[in-house]
Amino acid sequence: MRRALVHLIGTFFGTGYAPIAPATAGSFAYALLWWGLWNWFGPIALWVQLIALVAVTVMGIAVAGALEREHGPDPRRCVIDEVAGMQVTYLGLAAGWPGWLAGFFWFRVFDIWKPGGVRKLERLPGGVGIMADDLGAGVLAALATHATVAAARLLGWWT
C-alpha cells in the first residue's frame, strides 16, 4: 500500500496527528461522521453497518500493521482501530444524539480501561493486535450503550 494512503487511512484523515489524545480525536471524528450520516440518512441498516465494519477491520489490520512496521508498536497516530471500535459500539443503535453521546463516552471508558481479556488482545501480533483490543472495547461499549439507552427510555428520559 502506498505510504500516503496508509497514513491517510491509519490516521483517519489526519485525526491521529492530534497533539493531545489522538485516540479520542479519532473516536470523536468517527462519532461526528456517524452523527452526520444519521442526520442525513436516518438510521443506517444493520447490514450496511456490518459491511462497513468488516471493510474497516480488514483494511485496518493491513494499515495498522504497516504503520507499526514504520513507527514501532501500536503507534499513537494509528486511530483506525478506534474507528472500528466505535463502529462496533454504534452497531444497531437507533437512539439519536443521546445514544451517540453515550456510545462515545462508553467507548472511551472501555478503550482506556481495557477490562477483562480486552487488554490481552493487544498481545496479538501486528495489525491484528492493534485492531482487536479496540473491537473488544467496542463490544463492551455497545453493551453499556444499549443498556444506558434502555434505562433512559425506561425512566422516560428520552424516547
C-alpha positions in Angstrom: 0.0 0.0 0.0 1.3 3.4 -0.8 2.7 5.3 2.3 0.4 8.3 1.9 -2.7 6.2 1.7 -1.6 4.1 4.7 -1.2 7.4 6.7 -4.5 8.8 5.4 -6.5 5.7 6.4 -4.5 4.9 9.5 -4.8 8.3 11.0 -8.4 8.6 9.9 -7.9 11.6 7.7 -5.3 13.1 10.0 -7.1 12.9 13.3 -4.3 10.6 14.6 -1.9 13.6 14.4 -3.8 15.4 17.2 -1.1 16.6 19.6 -3.2 15.6 22.7 -5.3 12.4 22.9 -5.2 11.2 19.3 -7.3 8.2 20.1 -10.0 10.4 21.5 -9.7 12.7 18.5 -10.1 9.7 16.1 -13.0 8.3 18.1 -14.7 11.7 18.1 -14.2 12.2 14.4 -15.9 8.9 13.7 -18.7 9.8 16.2 -19.3 13.1 14.2 -19.3 11.1 11.0 -21.9 8.7 12.4 -24.0 11.5 13.7 -23.8 13.3 10.4 -24.8 10.1 8.5 -27.6 9.6 11.0 -29.0 13.1 10.4 -28.7 12.9 6.7 -29.9 9.3 6.0 -31.6 8.3 9.3 -30.8 5.0 11.0 -28.3 3.0 8.8 -29.4 -0.5 8.0 -27.6 -3.1 10.1 -26.3 -5.0 7.1 -24.7 -1.8 5.8 -23.1 -1.2 9.2 -21.8 -4.8 9.2 -20.3 -4.5 5.7 -18.6 -1.2 6.7 -17.3 -2.7 9.9 -15.8 -5.7 8.1 -14.2 -3.4 5.4 -12.7 -1.1 8.1 -11.4 -4.0 10.1 -9.8 -5.8 7.2 -8.3 -2.6 5.9 -7.4 -1.5 9.4 -5.4 -4.7 10.1 -3.3 -4.1 7.0 -2.9 -0.4 7.6 -2.2 -0.7 11.3 0.4 -3.4 10.6 2.1 -1.1 8.0 2.2 1.8 10.5 3.6 -0.4 13.2 6.4 -1.5 10.9 7.2 2.1 10.1 6.7 3.7 13.6 7.0 0.9 16.2 4.5 -1.0 18.3 0.9 0.4 18.4 1.8 3.9 17.1 -0.3 6.7 18.7 -1.1 8.2 15.3 -2.8 5.0 14.2 -6.5 5.5 15.1 -8.2 3.3 12.5 -8.6 0.9 15.4 -10.7 3.4 17.3 -12.9 3.8 14.2 -13.6 0.1 14.1 -14.3 0.1 17.9 -16.7 2.9 17.5 -18.4 1.1 14.6 -19.0 -1.9 16.9 -20.2 0.5 19.7 -22.8 2.0 17.4 -23.9 -1.3 15.7 -27.7 -1.4 15.6 -28.0 1.8 17.7 -31.2 3.8 17.0 -31.2 6.4 19.8 -30.4 9.8 18.3 -28.0 12.2 20.0 -28.2 10.7 23.5 -27.2 7.3 22.2 -24.4 9.0 20.1 -23.1 10.7 23.2 -23.4 7.6 25.4 -21.6 5.5 22.8 -18.7 7.9 22.6 -18.5 8.1 26.4 -18.6 4.3 26.9 -16.2 3.5 24.1 -13.6 5.9 25.5 -14.0 4.4 29.0 -13.6 0.8 27.8 -10.8 1.6 25.3 -8.8 3.3 28.1 -9.7 0.8 30.9 -9.4 -2.4 28.8 -11.1 -4.7 31.4 -11.0 -8.4 31.4 -9.5 -10.0 28.3 -9.6 -6.8 26.2 -6.0 -5.9 27.3 -4.8 -9.4 26.4 -6.0 -8.8 22.8 -3.2 -6.2 22.4 -0.7 -9.0 22.6 -1.8 -10.5 19.2 0.8 -9.8 16.5 0.9 -6.8 14.3 -2.2 -5.1 13.0 -4.5 -7.8 14.4 -3.4 -6.9 17.9 -3.8 -3.2 17.3 -7.3 -3.7 16.0 -8.5 -6.5 18.3 -8.4 -4.7 21.6 -10.5 -1.8 20.2 -13.0 -4.2 18.8 -13.2 -5.8 22.2 -13.7 -2.4 23.9 -16.3 -1.7 21.2 -18.3 -4.8 22.2 -18.3 -3.8 25.9 -19.2 -0.2 24.9 -22.0 -1.4 22.8 -23.5 -3.4 25.7 -23.1 -0.4 28.0 -24.5 2.0 25.4 -27.6 -0.2 24.7 -28.1 -0.7 28.5 -27.8 3.1 29.0 -30.4 3.8 26.2 -32.8 1.1 27.6 -32.5 2.5 31.1 -33.0 6.1 29.9 -36.1 5.1 27.9 -37.5 3.1 30.9 -37.0 6.2 33.1 -38.7 8.4 30.4 -35.6 10.5 29.8 -35.8 10.0 26.0 -37.9 8.0 23.6 
